[in-house]
Amino acid sequence: MRLAFANEPFQGIAAAHDCLECDELRHFLEGKSWRDLDEEALWEVELPLLTPEAYHAFLPAWLWHGLHYPESAHAGMALINMEATENVAAFNSRERDLVVRCAQFIHRNDPFASQDQESVERLRHIEVRWAL
C-alpha cells in the first residue's frame, strides 16, 4: 500500500461544494497526506464529499485502517463508499487492483460480513466496479 500510493501532501481542492461542512473539510485536509489520517482523523472526513483527486489521495487511509481493523466502522464505511463511488477513473490499474484486494481482505476478515448477504453483494459490486 505504501508503495502504491504517494505520501505527498494533497495540494488540490479536497471538497468542491460551497458549504460549511466542505469548508471545514478543506481546512482539515490542507497539507495532509493519507498517512497523516489516523483513526481519530478518519471521523473528520466524509468520503462522499471529496473531489475525485482528493478521494484518490485519501482513500488509502481507510484501506490501511481496514487492513488492520477489518471489523471497524471505518472499514465498513470504506466498502460502502467504494461500492457507490464514481471516482474509480482517478486510480490507475495497479491502484485499482490493490483497492479490490484490500476490499476482499476486509470482507474475509470481518467476522460478520461473510454471513451478511448485503456485504457479499457489496464485495461483488466493488469487484466489478473497480475491475481493470
Protein Blocks (a to p, Z undefined) as FASTA:
>chain_A
ZZmpccbdcfbdfblcdcfklmmmmmmmgopafklmcfklmmmpcfklpcfklmmmmmmm
mmmmmmmmmmbmklmmmmmmmmmpcklmmpcfklmmmmmmmmmmmmmmmmklmmpmklmm
mmmmmmmmmpZZ
